[in-house]
Amino acid sequence: MSRQPIRVLSLFSGIGAFEEAAEHVSRRGKAPIEVVAYAEIDPSAMAIYGYHHPDAVNIGDVRAFARLRSSPFKYDMLVAGFPCQDLSQQGGTSACATSKRATGLKGVRSGLFWDALRILRRDKPRYFLFENVIPKNAEDRETITEELGVEPMEIDAQRFVPQRRKRLFWFNWKMPALPRGAGPRLVDALDARPARSLDHSATAIAYMGRDAGNGRTRWQRGYHGDTAEHVSPTITKGIEKTLPSNVLIDRRFRPPRVRRFSAEEVERLFGFPEGHTEMGLVEDGKGNLVAKPTPFTRRVGLLGNSIVVPVLEHILKGLP
């Protein structure tokens, strides 16, 4: 007898990391996981999500949905990787390096946690999964933990992909033991023949060598990747600005090439299939949805905001 599907409401869905992980788990014999609706307001993220899930229902603004007296959807699991910008401070190794001041759960963006919590308490699904960075302020971590009633699991994505990326996950089921030993190598995620158009100019390289504060250059601050290392540094939305975040010393070549990561390489560093962010569904001005290429900077920036797919997949494997 086939098992009943686990119906999911996905908030802050981005480019569909949870959905990708759910498909993998469902194909491997677990109960099917079906997303009944998702919430996203970024146009580029919506376009990519819609390209892969054209029939999906987007509820839009989480705040408006939280104000409803009841949900129009029946679902068994709430997923919420709520915005991290106000929980973290800007820095080369931060998992969410876009805010100069950490205003925490009082911030406009990370404060959306309260709306997700309101939805959770209103609808009372059987399962929930919340995700975010390790907050700069320990009180924010304690508050989230107290409100959700479960201790978070801290997972570094480098156990699954060649990227150093520590995140906190709050969920109410038991997860399998994490894999031991070193994970995949950075060099194995790179293009065999990266395009010459990815190479940085002499001006860009000089910029990396200038003082970035406290007598340290951008090289010394560790913003860049290096094939001499087993993994890449944490990739954030800041990668779409190219410098100093999208810089790789590729020592597979002689002399070493100083270049950008390609979009496909970044996809691999997040566990997405190659080309996942390449196309999006957008309106053509006549009310028709058509597939169009996603600009490079948007592709890598949206990936920098995403969750690592194999980490989610591992967590979902523990569902009863």
Secondary structure, DSSP 4 states (H G I P E B T S, - for coil): -PPPPEEEEEES-TTTHHHHHHHHHHHTTSPPEEEEEE----HHHHHHHHHH-TTPPB---HHHHHTSSS-SS--SEEEE----TTTS---TT-TTTT-SS--GGGSTTGGGHHHHHHHHHHH--SEEEEEE---SSHHHHHHHHHHHTSPPEEEEGGGTSSB--EEEEEESSPPPPPPPS----GGGGS-SS--GGGBPPHHHHHHHTSB-STT-BTTTTT-SEETTSSSBPPP-GGGGG-TTTS-EEETTSSSPEEEPPPHHHHHHHTTPPTTTTTEEEEE-SSS-EEEEEPPHHHHHHHHHTS--HHHHHHHHTT--
